Amino acid sequence: MQAYLRTTEPMLGLTVPQTRAVAHAVAREHLGRSPAEHDVLAAATEVWEAAQSRDERRAAIFILVRYARVLSVAAMPTIERFVVDGAWWDLVDALVKAQTSISTNDAEGSAQVMRAWARHESFWVRRYAILSQLQAKATTDTALLADCIVPNLADSEFFVAKAIGWALRDYAKTAPEWVREFVAKHEQQMQPLSKREALKHL
């Protein structure tokens, strides 16, 4: 697993489902079914700060995702810290799963944060913003999607270009014509990887 993730961070040898199951069981015992947001953030932060392995950092993320329904934009500084500290695709992409609930709870506030994050100095934070509406399907805010992608179109960083292609390919399942038109409009700026991934199934 260390070789797969290209990390030297210690790992316990647990599968992702095993880690998630342990994190959920412990969270349920200590936080219950409907905890307050500040308690969720405090618990996840405590686990994150005490982590001595990649698996424990994942556990902190799984706590946030499990209770994402109680999270608001107040959770964004904690998520930003995890993204910047984690700085790798497996942790960042796992965190994105909490964003759907945050956006549902505060669409305007969440969109404002994502637009700012799309221009963040850390490309991992920008990746998060680009992927923030994955699987939103018909509820996708296309203006927000474009606002997160366009500032990053020319970025040659693999994890940014790949994220752009992934976000567009995912939305193409719902609105293929929108994606075709977007790519046609911006293809001179787009990285080849982004364009190839966006049009992969069209």
Secondary structure as GFF3:
##gff-version 3
##sequence-region A 1 202
A	DSSP	alpha_helix	2	5	.	.	.	ID=ss1
A	DSSP	alpha_helix	16	31	.	.	.	ID=ss2
A	DSSP	alpha_helix	37	50	.	.	.	ID=ss3
A	DSSP	alpha_helix	54	66	.	.	.	ID=ss4
A	DSSP	three_ten_helix	68	70	.	.	.	ID=ss5
A	DSSP	three_ten_helix	73	75	.	.	.	ID=ss6
A	DSSP	alpha_helix	76	86	.	.	.	ID=ss7
A	DSSP	alpha_helix	89	96	.	.	.	ID=ss8
A	DSSP	alpha_helix	99	105	.	.	.	ID=ss9
A	DSSP	alpha_helix	107	117	.	.	.	ID=ss10
A	DSSP	alpha_helix	123	131	.	.	.	ID=ss11
A	DSSP	three_ten_helix	137	139	.	.	.	ID=ss12
A	DSSP	alpha_helix	142	149	.	.	.	ID=ss13
A	DSSP	three_ten_helix	150	152	.	.	.	ID=ss14
A	DSSP	alpha_helix	158	172	.	.	.	ID=ss15
A	DSSP	alpha_helix	176	186	.	.	.	ID=ss16
A	DSSP	alpha_helix	192	198	.	.	.	ID=ss17
###
